[in-house]
């Protein structure tokens, strides 16, 4: 199911290296690589800032439509009042759409570059801040495609899961509204699990867009428990760094949030990719190499 693909870069860890507990290993790597993670976070923040503001405004307006209270919308989405709205006021309106489009195009490749750095750190391999740019450019086309898919799916699933049809309905339409909302919530969970593998596969193996999507859906079940742990951990990061206190949000977005949540997810789910893709391909390559050496030996 997963064989037949060329692995881009093979792990350089020694096979007999001592294994550490995952939780403590995570924090050891995180603090050891803290300044590089901070640098990647800042770059990622700058590339995606217009798109972030756009998403803030989209959901702010959505909550406003649901509740009819602008004050509640501002309080429900920390940072909207003192972060997104003020920045918009300083940017000429004619530049809003071009900046969002440019940021949307950059979002996927920037995620590719950041994912490569997180993956290498999770494997305890070297990665430099320059890899953010080089790997983003190397995976630019798929990055743009997956970036647009990610933004579109995330916004539509979250908004539908929260509000359904957003109208007062009765009878059969009420049943339809509840069904749509329930399906959106299920879809949101499935996509939250699957999206962790999309960019990770793209920077690890050579696959087309369809193959990456299909593999990601398979990994929803194959890595179910790790997926659940990763999503719960990311939810905790979001709660502490984004939703808890607005001043914390203003500090965490440029310096901590993206690298923390991204590294948590990649560190948690990479063993699933290693088990089902990296290790089998390495075994096949070793077997082929052994066979070729046997054929070259004289009779």
C-alpha positions in Angstrom: 0.0 0.0 0.0 2.9 2.4 0.8 5.8 0.9 -1.2 7.2 2.0 -4.5 8.2 5.5 -3.5 11.6 7.1 -3.4 12.7 8.4 0.0 14.2 11.9 -0.2 16.6 11.8 2.7 17.5 8.8 4.9 17.8 9.2 8.7 21.3 9.4 10.0 20.6 8.2 13.6 22.6 5.2 14.7 20.4 2.1 15.0 21.8 1.3 18.5 21.3 4.8 19.8 19.7 4.8 23.3 16.0 5.5 23.3 14.6 8.1 25.6 11.1 8.7 26.9 9.1 10.6 24.3 7.8 13.3 26.6 11.2 14.1 28.1 12.9 13.8 24.7 10.5 16.3 23.2 11.3 19.0 25.8 15.1 18.2 25.5 15.0 18.8 21.8 12.7 21.8 22.1 14.9 23.7 24.5 18.1 22.6 22.7 16.7 23.9 19.4 14.7 26.8 20.9 16.4 29.7 19.1 16.1 28.0 15.7 12.5 27.2 16.4 11.9 30.8 17.4 13.5 32.0 14.2 11.4 29.7 12.1 8.3 30.8 14.0 9.1 34.5 13.3 9.6 33.8 9.6 6.4 31.8 9.4 4.5 34.5 11.2 5.7 37.2 8.8 4.8 35.2 5.7 1.3 34.3 6.9 0.4 37.5 8.8 -2.0 38.9 6.2 -3.7 35.5 5.9 -3.9 35.3 9.7 -5.6 38.7 9.9 -8.0 37.6 7.2 -8.9 34.5 9.2 -9.3 36.5 12.4 -11.8 38.9 10.6 -13.7 36.0 8.9 -14.4 34.3 12.2 -15.0 37.5 14.0 -17.7 38.4 11.5 -19.0 34.8 11.7 -19.4 35.0 15.5 -21.0 38.4 15.2 -23.6 37.0 12.8 -24.3 34.0 15.1 -24.6 36.1 18.3 -25.4 39.6 17.1 -22.9 40.9 19.7 -19.8 42.6 18.5 -18.4 42.7 22.1 -18.9 38.9 22.5 -17.1 38.4 19.1 -14.1 40.5 20.3 -13.9 38.6 23.6 -14.4 35.2 22.0 -11.5 35.6 19.7 -8.6 37.1 21.7 -6.4 39.4 19.7 -9.1 40.5 17.3 -9.7 43.7 19.0 -6.1 44.8 19.7 -4.3 42.8 17.0 -6.1 42.2 13.8 -8.5 45.2 13.7 -5.8 47.8 14.4 -3.4 46.4 11.8 -6.2 46.5 9.2 -6.7 50.2 9.9 -3.1 51.0 9.1 -3.1 49.1 5.8 -4.7 50.9 2.8 -7.8 49.0 1.7 -6.6 48.7 -1.8 -3.8 46.4 -0.5 -6.0 44.1 1.6 -6.9 41.6 -1.2 -3.4 41.5 -2.8 -1.7 40.9 0.5 -4.1 38.1 1.5 -3.6 36.4 -1.9 0.2 36.7 -1.6 0.1 35.3 1.9 -2.2 32.5 0.9 0.3 31.5 -1.9 3.2 31.7 0.6 1.3 29.8 3.3 1.7 26.3 1.9 5.4 26.6 0.9 6.2 28.2 4.3 4.5 25.3 6.0 6.6 22.9 3.9 9.8 24.6 5.0 8.8 24.7 8.7 7.6 21.1 8.6 11.0 20.0 7.2 12.8 21.7 10.1 10.3 20.2 12.7 10.8 16.7 11.1 14.5 16.8 11.2 14.5 18.0 14.8 12.1 15.2 15.7 14.6 12.7 14.1 17.4 14.4 15.9 19.0 15.5 12.6 20.4 18.8 11.7 18.3 21.5 10.2 19.1 25.2 9.7 16.9 28.3 9.4 17.9 28.4 5.7 16.1 25.1 5.2 12.9 27.0 5.8 13.4 28.8 2.5 15.1 26.0 0.5 12.6 23.3 1.3 9.7 25.7 0.9 10.9 26.5 -2.6 11.7 22.9 -3.4 8.1 21.9 -2.6 6.5 25.2 -3.8 3.9 23.7 -6.2 2.5 21.1 -3.8 2.8 23.7 -1.0 0.5 26.1 -2.8 -2.0 23.4 -3.6 -2.1 22.0 -0.1 -2.1 25.4 1.4 -5.2 26.5 -0.4 -6.9 23.2 0.4 -6.0 23.5 4.0 -7.3 27.0 4.4 -10.5 26.4 2.5 -11.3 23.1 4.3 -10.4 24.4 7.7 -12.6 27.6 7.5 -15.5 25.7 5.9 -15.5 22.8 8.4 -15.0 25.0 11.5 -17.7 27.5 10.5 -20.2 24.7 9.6 -19.4 22.8 12.8 -20.0 25.9 14.9 -23.1 27.3 13.2 -24.6 24.8 10.7 -27.0 26.5 8.4 -27.0 29.7 10.5 -30.8 30.2 10.1 -33.8 29.6 12.2 -35.4 26.5 10.8 -38.0 23.9 11.9 -39.1 20.4 11.0 -37.1 18.6 8.2 -34.8 21.6 7.7 -33.9 21.5 11.4 -33.0 17.8 11.0 -30.9 18.7 7.9 -29.2 21.5 9.8 -28.3 19.2 12.7 -27.1 16.5 10.2 -24.9 19.0 8.4 -23.4 20.3 11.6 -22.7 16.7 12.9 -21.1 15.7 9.6 -18.9 18.8 9.7 -17.8 18.0 13.2 -16.9 14.4 12.2 -15.1 15.8 9.1 -13.2 18.3 11.2 -11.9 15.5 13.5 -10.9 13.4 10.5 -9.2 16.3 8.8 -7.4 17.4 12.0 -5.9 13.9 12.1 -5.1 13.7 8.3 -3.6 17.1 7.8 -0.8 16.3 10.2 0.6 13.9 7.5 0.0 16.0 4.4 3.0 18.4 4.6 5.1 15.8 6.5 4.8 13.3 3.6 5.5 16.0 1.0 8.9 16.8 2.5 9.8 13.2 3.2 8.8 11.1 0.1 8.1 11.8 -3.6 4.4 11.4 -4.1 1.8 13.3 -6.1 -1.0 15.2 -4.5 -3.6 12.4 -4.8 -1.2 9.8 -3.2 -0.4 12.1 -0.3 -4.1 12.7 0.4 -5.0 9.0 0.2 -2.1 8.1 2.5 -3.1 10.8 5.0 -6.6 9.4 5.1 -5.1 5.9 5.8 -3.0 7.3 8.6 -6.1 8.6 10.3 -6.7 5.0 11.4 -3.2 3.6 11.3 -1.9 6.3 13.7 -5.2 6.9 15.5 -3.8 7.1 19.1 -0.9 9.3 18.1 -3.2 11.5 16.1 -5.5 11.9 19.1 -2.5 12.8 21.4 -1.2 15.3 18.8 -4.5 17.0 18.4 -5.1 17.2 22.2 -1.6 18.5 22.7 -2.1 21.1 20.0 -5.5 22.1 21.5 -3.7 22.6 24.8 -1.1 24.8 23.1 -3.8 26.8 21.4 -5.7 27.2 24.7 -2.6 28.5 26.6 -0.9 30.6 23.9 -3.9 31.9 21.9 -7.2 31.7 23.8 -6.2 32.2 27.5 -5.0 35.8 27.6 -4.7 38.4 24.9 -1.2 39.8 25.8 0.1 36.2 25.7 -1.4 35.8 22.3 0.4 38.9 21.0 3.8 37.5 22.3 3.3 33.9 21.3 2.2 34.4 17.7 5.4 35.9 16.5 7.8 33.8 18.6 6.3 30.6 20.0 2.9 29.4 18.8 3.6 28.1 15.3 6.8 26.3 16.2 5.4 24.8 19.4 2.2 23.5 17.8 3.9 22.4 14.7 6.8 20.6 16.5 4.4 18.9 18.9 2.4 17.5 16.0 5.4 16.3 13.9 7.2 14.9 16.9 4.1 12.9 17.8 3.1 11.5 14.4 6.4 11.0 12.7 6.9 7.5 14.1 3.8 6.5 12.2 5.3 7.6 8.9 8.6 6.0 9.9 6.9 2.7 10.6 4.7 2.5 7.5 6.9 4.3 4.9 10.5 5.1 5.9 11.4 1.7 7.4 9.8 -0.5 4.7 11.5 1.6 2.0 14.9 1.4 3.8 14.4 -2.4 4.1 13.7 -2.7 0.4 16.7 -0.6 -0.5 18.9 -2.7 1.7 17.6 -5.9 0.2 18.2 -4.5 -3.4 21.7 -3.4 -2.4 22.4 -6.9 -1.0 21.1 -8.6 -4.1 23.2 -6.4 -6.4 26.3 -7.2 -4.4 25.5 -10.9 -4.6 25.1 -10.7 -8.4 28.4 -8.9 -8.7 30.4 -11.6 -6.9 32.2 -14.0 -9.3 31.1 -17.6 -9.5 
